[in-house]
Amino acid sequence: MRQMTIDLKKILVVRNDKLGDFMLAWPALATLKQSLPDSEIHALVNPYTADMARLCPSIDRVILDISPDDGLSCQLALAKRLKQQNYDAAVTLFSTTRIGWLLLLAGIPYRLAPATKIAQLFYHRRLTQRRSRSEKPEYAYNQDLAIHFLQDAGIGNIALPEPPYLEFDATEADQLRRKFCETHRIPADHALVFIHPGSGGSANNLGLDQYAELGRQLRSTQGHHIVVSAGPGELDQAAAVAEKLGDTSHTIYHSTEGLERFARHIAFADLFISGSTGPLHIAGALNRNTAAFYPRRRSATSLRWQTVNSADKRLAFSPPEGAEQEDMASIDVATAATEISRRFLRD
């Protein structure tokens, strides 16, 4: 590959879509930061994900995107702000036509993005990825772009960081867990199993009855307590699952204090169970144990949206062969509960 002359003082990384998508950019961000420790890494993100972006150790500054529906004057103002930053390079992990022409107007000399539709015309460096084939995890596609940029810049010995990509102070995490258990009268030695039934509409999910059945079927060696978690607008779903859990030991945790606070609670989970949604991918970045449920549709498979935790810390379940690709009701949750229990809850 031909080496280019690229200044590396200040680099903009773009991943401005949903929470789960952004969390799957963390390995790419870590690759850039560890390979270029003296470079300033800025990230253009969706305002909703900004709290998580500010927690990312690989990001030096967070830049808030605006809505695609904002008028031309707002878009031009954003391009002007980007231009004033004097970025040496931009690595766009997921591009749209709007982002492409904004970066062009910002005068960034090196601009890399996937070779995708019309948007690619605004970049002079492109990487063909065929993401629609879902042949590898989304985080790997993101990381491939980071590696391509580093290779263009002539960087050797590229760092490939391992999880966790997000960590909190261990003493603070222990204190928060202890306070949570005391508040909800949970024995300190019980495993905390988070079940998050909400999905934000991002992917097909198990039904509420299935989540409750799964919770009732879990078995542990030293005891466990189920925490039914809910983000904004998801409390009704959590309450319905909690009611169906019956006598199974459980608590509802309604996250109302922002993503950082939610992430700090996920950090002390012994196991996080959900569909393919943003909080699941926070759990992955924290390298917590995860059990996730995915459809078999090619654009939404367990491979494509695999979490970024270590391989031994994740399980994935999908509709069986012979069932419709998106028929989540066909997943045998009793069998899933047995496998989850064996992997994560029994010594």
Secondary structure, DSSP 4 states (H G I P E B T S, - for coil): --------SEEEEE--S-HHHHHTTHHHHHHHHHH-TTSEEEEEE-GGGHHHHHH-TT-SEEEE---TTS-HHHHHHHHHHHHHTT-SEEEESS--HHHHHHHHHTT-SEEEEE--TGGGGG-SEEE---GGG--S-HHHHHHHHHHHHHHHTT--S-----S-S----HHHHHHHHHHHHHHTT--TTSEEEEEE---TTSS----HHHHHHHHHH---SS-EEEEEEE-TT-HHHHHHHHHHHTTS-EEEEE--S-HHHHHHHHTT-SEEEEESSHHHHHHHHTT--EEEE----GGG-TTTT--SS-GGGEEEE-PPTTS-TT-GGGS-HHHHHHHHIIIII--
